[in-house]
Amino acid sequence: MPEEKKTDAPVSFEAALKRLEEIVEAMESGETDLDKMIGAFEEGQRLVALCNAKLNEVTKKIEKLTRGDDGNTQVVEVDPSDLR
């Protein structure tokens, strides 16, 4: 199993997702003892929360380009509830 990494430092969405994949792979292999598995599960929970927070942040920033009545392109913020 890859050694457990701390998630205290700011980490990118991609790095967090990659680490989650490593954790899942290690847990599915069945070669991890229970204590390490519990630690990995807790780390995974923190990473999932981080990924959700980053996705929510990005959703709020999504913008959509539209053509206005005057024919010009304008930037309009998208309501995150419209994306569901």
C-alpha positions as CSV (number, residue, x, y, z in Angstrom):
1,M,0.0,0.0,0.0
2,P,1.4,3.5,-0.8
3,E,2.4,5.2,2.4
4,E,-0.2,7.4,4.0
5,K,0.1,11.0,3.1
6,K,-0.9,14.0,5.2
7,T,-3.8,16.1,3.8
8,D,-3.2,19.2,6.0
9,A,-1.4,21.2,3.2
10,P,-3.5,22.7,0.4
11,V,-3.9,20.0,-2.3
12,S,-5.3,20.3,-5.8
13,F,-8.5,18.5,-6.8
14,E,-6.5,16.3,-9.1
15,A,-4.0,15.3,-6.5
16,A,-6.8,14.5,-4.0
17,L,-8.6,12.4,-6.5
18,K,-5.5,10.5,-7.4
19,R,-4.8,9.8,-3.7
20,L,-8.4,8.6,-3.3
21,E,-7.9,6.2,-6.1
22,E,-4.7,4.9,-4.5
23,I,-6.6,4.4,-1.2
24,V,-9.4,2.5,-2.9
25,E,-7.0,0.3,-4.8
26,A,-5.1,-0.5,-1.6
27,M,-8.3,-1.3,0.3
28,E,-9.6,-3.5,-2.5
29,S,-6.4,-5.5,-2.7
30,G,-7.1,-6.9,0.8
31,E,-3.4,-6.7,1.7
32,T,-3.9,-3.9,4.2
33,D,-4.3,-4.6,7.9
34,L,-7.3,-3.3,9.7
35,D,-5.5,-0.4,11.5
36,K,-4.0,1.0,8.3
37,M,-7.3,0.5,6.5
38,I,-9.1,2.6,9.2
39,G,-6.5,5.3,8.8
40,A,-6.8,5.2,5.1
41,F,-10.6,5.4,5.3
42,E,-10.4,8.5,7.5
43,E,-7.9,10.1,5.1
44,G,-10.3,9.2,2.3
45,Q,-13.2,10.9,4.1
46,R,-11.1,14.1,4.4
47,L,-10.2,14.0,0.7
48,V,-13.8,13.5,-0.3
49,A,-14.8,16.5,1.7
50,L,-12.0,18.5,0.1
51,C,-13.0,17.4,-3.4
52,N,-16.6,18.3,-2.7
53,A,-15.6,21.8,-1.4
54,K,-13.5,22.4,-4.5
55,L,-16.3,21.3,-6.8
56,N,-18.8,23.5,-5.1
57,E,-16.4,26.4,-5.4
58,V,-15.9,25.8,-9.1
59,T,-19.6,25.5,-9.7
60,K,-20.1,28.9,-8.2
61,K,-17.6,30.3,-10.7
62,I,-19.0,28.7,-13.8
63,E,-20.0,31.3,-16.4
64,K,-21.9,30.9,-19.6
65,L,-21.5,32.9,-22.8
66,T,-24.7,34.0,-24.3
67,R,-25.7,36.3,-27.2
68,G,-27.6,39.3,-26.0
69,D,-30.6,41.0,-27.8
70,D,-28.1,43.4,-29.4
71,G,-26.2,40.5,-31.0
72,N,-23.1,41.0,-28.8
73,T,-21.7,38.1,-26.7
74,Q,-22.0,38.6,-23.0
75,V,-20.9,36.7,-19.9
76,V,-23.7,35.6,-17.6
77,E,-23.1,33.8,-14.3
78,V,-24.9,30.5,-14.1
79,D,-27.0,29.7,-11.0
80,P,-25.6,26.4,-9.6
81,S,-29.1,25.1,-9.0
82,D,-29.6,25.3,-12.8
83,L,-26.8,22.7,-13.3
84,R,-28.7,19.9,-11.5
